[in-house]
């Protein structure tokens, strides 16, 4: 009985490490996507026109 406890491997394996790393990668990806979408909205201002480009009044 005493040898069973000595021969037992580590309590967390490689698959657990891979699952944690995958979760962290997905969380980082989600955070980056969220920050990019918020920053794009913050950088654009729909109230002002861009003076560098002409604005055309199309009939169609």
Buried (B, 14 or more C-beta within 10 A) or exposed (E): EEEEEEEEEEEEEEEEEEEEEEEEEEEEEEEEEEEEEEEEEEEEEEEEEEEEEEEEEEEE
